[in-house]
């Protein structure tokens, strides 16, 4: 088994095919979208492939060290041009092919007009797997 | 008191296997055994049984019958139980052996087979297995119950495939150490038990391989967790008792003249373990064993390792020539090429290739190791010669 991170972006990734901002959806469309995501997570839990998942607030800041005795620097609450992560899910699957299959399934969540968003999801393997013994 | 402290873990697989042989389906038997274990932990501290295994069998069997009777839908299974001949004095090993085969059944995915083996044969708790594989307990519980459902209809009437069982145990071994359970040690324990139950040279080969690798574990990482390559390992930290045991088991297996991939791999590990210093490694013989391994498995990773061994036995250029015949997209191909280029004195090329290999690495320890290799060569080039 290998773990993968599925990243959803508010922005920074390529635009979705069905790219309508969520606030322009109907309440029913929003509910259908959320239900799809919850059902997806529940199915993965049932199949023994779910590790964790959560959503992040759209507001974020960049922070860095600014020298001894000084407070860290932030670049304000509106990092306009930057990549923003909307949420993630961590899965533990038998193969890369399975990870791609699941990412495709998650990307098919319904959006405006009840049609799949075709949103781009970022798929990243974890590096913390123990090394196989080969000497 | 824990399961391990009470000595219950050792008894679990035998008790489970007896219930299954008496006709209980696997999932129901497993539930009944778990109930009996909980009962044992409650009762035993004040009232220890004279025959712990007999006690567990009686309580688990009674528990299974209670549940089966209470459940009308299970009437059919009850009939089956009634028809089953009374339990004879079957040996411990027979029953446990069948459990190994059931838990490694080909209808299971490797991940499910691993989880079920650790639970049913190893007697680990779901939480321990979940911790070891870094997944939530609920996820691991689902994985195990799906696996139990998958093998629910399988009857233990004929021996399964030893090779499948060995692959599962090897997967467990390679997971190493993460939670409070050391999976490498657990894999050795389970393989050792399998070796007492079944007379098969490849079981012995796998046990020898595990022991020979495990004996070198303390030397394989530095205190900060970074990898120490074989040539730089402090050989005083190798566990010589474990090495002798591995070598002895391997020699007995090899004398049977039924070579398999695990025996061949163990032979290579034994040649490494046998060398007093890295320079005294018998690379010529190692190449010969890799030839056997390639012939047995056709495994591309074995071909890659063979090319590195050729580099040691016949020089870096011979190694690079052997490597050139292989698919360059193989995992660790670039890392092997980097190593052989450095050995050939081509430091710039080696540094570049180490950096590329680091980006391709699939685990953290390996990536950090390869990045350090690149940094080491780059630092050497940029430093004035007299410093």
Interface residues (C-beta under 8 A of the other chain):
Chain A: X1 X3 X45 X46 X47 X48 X49 X50 X51 X52 X92 X94 X125 X127 X128 X129 X130 X131 X132 X133 X134 X135
Chain B: X109 X110 X111 X112 X115 X133 X134 X135 X136 X138 X139 X140 X142 X143 X144 X146 X173 X174 X175 X176 X177 X178 X213 X216 X227 X230 X269 X272 X301 X305 X332 X361 X362 X363 X364 X365 X366 X367
